[in-house]
Amino acid sequence: MFRYITLFLLIGATLVQGRTKPDITVALDGSGDFTSIQAAIDSVHSNRDRETVIYLKNGVYDQEKLIVPSDRQNITLQGESRENTIIRYHIHNCGCEEAVDGKCPPEAVRLWSQDLLRTSATLTIQGNGFRAENLTIDNSAGPVGQAQAITVQADRIVFKNCVLSSYQDTIYLWSRDRTYFKDCLVVGRTDYIYGAGIGCFDSCEIRSWGGGWITAPATPKDQEFGFVFYKCDITYADESPRKGDDGHPFRLGRPWHEYPKVAWISCSMSEMVHPEGWGDTWRMDYAATSPDLHLYEFGNKGKGAGMKDRADWAGLRELTRSEADDYTPRNVLAGKDGWDPSRD
């Protein structure tokens, strides 16, 4: 009996820390293997074909602009808790005279290499198989321009039980790759989920300040899926960091490039969703008339879910039930290799 009790306690201790026992521990107080997250990432062997778990103890990690290089694959960042393990930085795009490579503040920009400055993201992911759990990633620049929390340039990426926050361009899904978000909170105001990638948001909260747009998709015409919101809560936030936002409705998106594809499946929608949903062609004159834009909804509820007053665009419509069955996380992310992170 004692042997079984001991085994149960050991399993419980492992689950408190996360899915698996960590390979590396980062702690700001020096009690881990590293005090720097980037140093921990850099210590992982190149092109490792199995998961490396980097465990982050609680703290505010706000001294580094981070990158997971393309040869650092299958890395997991596992926070001690979503609320208290915070990765934060503050670089943003700007057009002021003192800008460095179009970014501010100059004293922070000068600290980092060119690879890290392709976007203003707090975390840039170039290594396939990356995973983040139980933590917050924030760009704290505020309402000053592009200021990504994450830029994703890799495939088979997972965020689980994470907070991703900024004001403009929170999540940049740069390339034609797949990212899965499960039980996450995403916060922003302007085009804060954008890019060409396949992004599946499963049971997430998507929280908007007023007057903006959730998505700015740039889906390639030959790509079957773009952004899919599956069983998500689409909510509204007061007390915006920018004066004038509060009290204004927000839109589901506006097209950025190419032939955007966005689907909202079985979501709960705030009454602050603009009745048109879309309606802003944003320098893409063909957006309203092209059937190659796939802006779909199905089975949504809440005061913002009604489609009667949606924008009169050729590519915006309600799916049939059989069509909606194709928009499960498993199908959206399968690709040619059958990837299914929703089973984890």
N, C-alpha and C positions, 0 to 999 in steps of 0.2 A: 504493500500500500504506500509506504514512504517513497518508493521509487516512482510511482505514478504521480504522487503529489509534487515531487521535485520536478519531474518532467513538465507538468502543467505550469508550474511557476516559471520555469525557464522559457517556455513558449510564450507565456504572458508578458515576460520582460522584453522579449524580442518584439512582440506586437506593439508594445508601448512606443518603442523607438521607431518602428516602421515595418515594412514588409519583410526585410531581411537584415541580418547583422551587418553593420557598416564595415567597409574596408578602410575608410579614412574618416577621421573626425576633425571638424573645424570648430574652434571656440575662440571667441575674442579674449577670454580671460587667460588663455594659454594652457588650458587643461586638455586640449586635443593635440592632434598631430600638427596642425597648422593654425595660424590666426588669420590667414588670407585664403579666401575661396579660390582665387586665381592660382595661387601656389599649389593648392590641392588638385585642381584640374590639370595643371601642367605636370604634376607628378605621375599621372596615369600613363602607362605605356602606350605608345602609338599603336593604333589599329587593333586594339584589344577586342577579341570577338565575344567576350562575355561581360556581363554587367559589372561595373565598379560603382559601389554605393558610397557617396560622400555625405556624411551626416553632419548637419549644421545645428549646433546648439543655439538656443535662443539668443537673440541680440539684433542690433541694427547694424548691418554690414553696409556702410555708406561711404567707404573710402576707395572703391574700385569700380571701374567700368569693365565689365566681364565679357569674356569670349570663350566659347567652347570650339576650338579649332577643328577643322575637318578630319584630322587624323586622331582626334580623341573621341572615340565612338563608344556607345553603350554606357554613357555616364549617367548616373542618377544623383540628383541633389535632393536630399531628404531632410526636411526641416523638423525641428523638435515640435513646433506648433505653428499653425497657419497665422495666428494673430501676432506671435512674438518672434518669429524668425523672419526678419525683414531684410531684403536685398534692395538697396536704394541708391540711385544716382540722379544727376540733375542737368546733364548736358542737353541742349536743345538747338534746333536749327534757328538761325537768325540772319538778318540782313544788315546789321549795324556795322559801322566803320571798323570797330575793333574785333570783329569776328575772325576766327581762324578756320579756314576751310568751310566757311559758311555756318560755323557753329559757335555757340557761347555756353558758358562764360569762358573767355580766352584762357584764363589761368588754369582752368580744369582741362580744356581741350588739349593744351600743350603737353599734358602728362601722358598722352596715349598715342599708340602707333596708328598708322593709316588704316590697317585692317579693322581696327575698332571704331574708326570714324566714318565708315561708309554710311552708317546711320547714327542717330543719337541714342540708340538703345542702351538701357542699363545692362541688359544681357543679350549678346548675339550668339546664336546657335548655328554652327556649321557642321558639327559632327552628328552623323546619323545615330538613331537609337537613343537620343537624349530623353531623360525623364525628370520631372520635378514633382515633388509631393510635399504637402503640408508646409507651405511657406508663402510669403508675399514678395512680389517683385514690383517695384514702384519706380516711376520716373517723377521726381518731385519738382520739376521745372515750373509747373503751373501753366496758365493760359498764355503762352508766349510763342507758340508755333509747334512744329513737329518735335515730339519728345516721347519716343517709344519706350515702353517697359521692356518689350522683347522684339527682336528681329529673328525670324526663323528662315534659315537657308539650308535646311537639311530635311531628311525624310524619316518617317516613323518616330515622331516626337509626341510625347505625352505630358500633359499637365493634369495633375489630380489633386483636388482639394487645395487649390492655390488661389490667391488674390493677385490679379494683374491690374495695375491701376496707373492712370495718367490722365491728362486732359485731352490732348490731341494725339491720334495715331498710336494708341496703347499697344496694339498687337499688329505687327507687320509680317504677314505670311508672304515672304518675298518670292519664293520660287514654286514651281509646279510640284510640290511635295505635300505630304500628309501630316496633319497635326490633330491630335485628339485632346479635347478638354473635357474633363469629367468632374462634376461637383465643384466647379470653380466660380469665383466672383470676378467679373470683368467690369471695370469702371472707366468711364470716359465721357466725352461730349462730342468731339469733332472727328468723324471718319475713324473711329477708334478700333475698328477691326477691318483691316484693308490688305489688299495685295492679290496675287495671282494663285495662291496656294489653295489646297483643299483643307478646310478647317471644319471639324465636326465638334459642336458644342453640345454635350450630353448632360442634361439635368443641371445646367449652370444658371446663375443669376447674371443678367446683362443689365447693368445699372447706368442710366443716362442722366446727365444734367440737361437742362432745357435748351431748346433752340438748335440742336445739332442733328447729327446723323450717326447711326450706329455703324453702318458698314460703308465701305468704298471699295467694292470688288472690281478686279481687273482680270476676270477669268478668261483664259484662252478659249477661242471658239471651239476647238476640238476636245476640250476637257469636259468630261461628263458632269462633274460636280464642282461647286465652288465652296460657299459657306453654307453649312446646314446647322440649324438650331433645332434641337430635338428635345422636347419636354423641358424647355427652359422657362424661367420667369423673367419677363421683360419689365423692368421696374424703373421708377423715376426717383431722382435725388434732388432734394432742396439744398440750399446753401452752397451754390456753385462758387468756385474760386474766382469766377469772372462776374462782375456786376452786369446785370441785365439778362442773365440766363433764366433766373428763377421765374416760374409761372408760364413759360413757353413750352409748347409741345415739341416733341422730337420725332424725327422720321426714321424709318427702318433703314434707309440708306440712300446713296446717290452713286451712280456709276462713275468709275474712275477711268478705266481703259477697256478696250477689247469688248467682250460680250458677257457681262456679269451674270453670275448664277448664284442665287441665294434662296434658300428654302426655310420656312418656319413651320415646323411640324409639332402639333400638340403642345403649343406653348401657351402660357398665361400672359396676356398683354395689358399693360397699364392703360388707364384712360387717357394718359398723356401722350400716347402714340398719335401722331397726326393722322386724321382720317384718310388722307391720300396715301399714306405709307411712304411713297416715293415722290415723284412729281418734279424733282429738280434734275434736269439733264446735264448740268455742270459741264458745258462745252462739248457735249456729245450729242449732236443734233439727232442722230439716228436712234438714240436710246428709247424714245417714245414710240417709234414705229417699227423697230426691228423685232421679229419673232425669235431671233437668236439670243435675246436676253431672256433668261429663265428666272423670273422673280415669282416664287410660288409660295402658297400658304395652304395649310390643311389642318383641320381639327383644332384650331386655336380657340381660346376662351378669354373672357375678360372684356372690359368695356372698350379696349382698343383693338379688338380682334375683328370687328365687323368689316366686311369687304365692300359694302354698298357704295361707299364714297372713295374707294381707292382710285389712284391715278388711272386715267384711261390710256394705258400703254399696251401695246400689242403683246408684250412678253410677260405681263403681270396677270396672274389668274389663280384660281383655286384648283388644286389637284383633285383628281378622282381618288377614291380609296385605293384602288389597285395601283395607281401611280405613286401614291404616298408610301406604299409598302416598300418601294425601292430606296427610301430615304432613311433606313435604319443605320446606326453607326457601323454595323458590321458590313453592310453593302457599300456605304459611302467610302469607307477606308480600305476596302479589300485590295484594290489594285491588282497587279498581276501575280503578287506573291501571297495573296490571301490573308494579309495582316488583319488581325482582329483584337485590338487592345481592349475592347469593351468586355472581354472575358476575364481580365485581370481583377 
